[in-house]
Amino acid sequence: MTVLNPRTGQCFIKVIHSSVWAGQKRLGQLAKWKTAEETVALVRSLPVEEQPNQLIVSRKGMLDPLEVTMLDFPNITIRGSEMQLPLQALLKIEKIGDMILKATEPKMSLWSCYDNWLATVSPYTAFSRLVLILRALHINTERAKIVLRPDKTVVTEPHHLWPTLSDEQWIKVENQLKDLILGDYGKKNNVNVASLTASEIRDVILGMEIQAPSQQRQQIAEIEKQASEQSQLTALTTKTQNVRGDEIVVTTTSSYESQAFASKTEWRLRALAAQNLPLRARHLYVSSDDVSDVAFTYVLPKNLLRRFIAIADPRTQIAGYMYGVSPEGSDQVKEIRAIVMVPQWATHQR
């Protein structure tokens, strides 16, 4: 259990030993209520002047247990948050990880996540820096640790969690951590990072649920389509007779049972969609992350790539054999000269 004070950087970490869970069932539900009880015990142990005015819960499933167990503190507001703060990344720090692994009983410990940052920066800047570090550690631990320690002269004080850097060094480190986070987001969602707005970059770093631009545009189009359909509602009156000869009059405004069937595999729709495939080849971006010096480097001509995309199908995978040569003295580089298209066996289902 992790409780962080964003103003001072104090971080309370409660280790709940495995012996507590021995013989218990429904551990997921039990863990929530156990966390709520430990939070109440922590608040009760604090002096009145140090008790928080509000608790921000980073897991939605914790709201109900906390509201029940915090009835003794009616002045403390309990709020949920859409930010997915990666506080679990604190466990990847050696000092905290060792303390948890060596624990033989339930134990509460207090850590300072801001080190001595507050001497030179505001709590807001310190919290933003901590979120950057934790998010980067959560995404790629090894690369984040390399960024945090740019050279061998950088040391970590025995009583600190993070390396001791000057303000100028921290600015460089923060920019590199931001690039690491945005690069990972762009790779996972197939988004060009340069096209993200400032508010979207902030949401990505804070871990808020944002959708890829293509999904957003698709949802907007669906909403606009629904709005236009609702505005064009027409009442349809049908008269039918039952087996007894009684006349039944039914008036409907919905398009139920009157919609035309549309198949996703209809050749006309696929042909129209395939006409837009050459447009996808206009803006091509190659990610240079994780490039290995040992692996092969392929040089693919743009005209071949455009042609390959143009003859593709939106719903069926296609494949071809690439043939090329290596320049003299560069065995690791392969220049693609031709793509041979063999008979295709794929369908829209597999």
Disulfide bonds with the S-S distance in Angstrom:
none
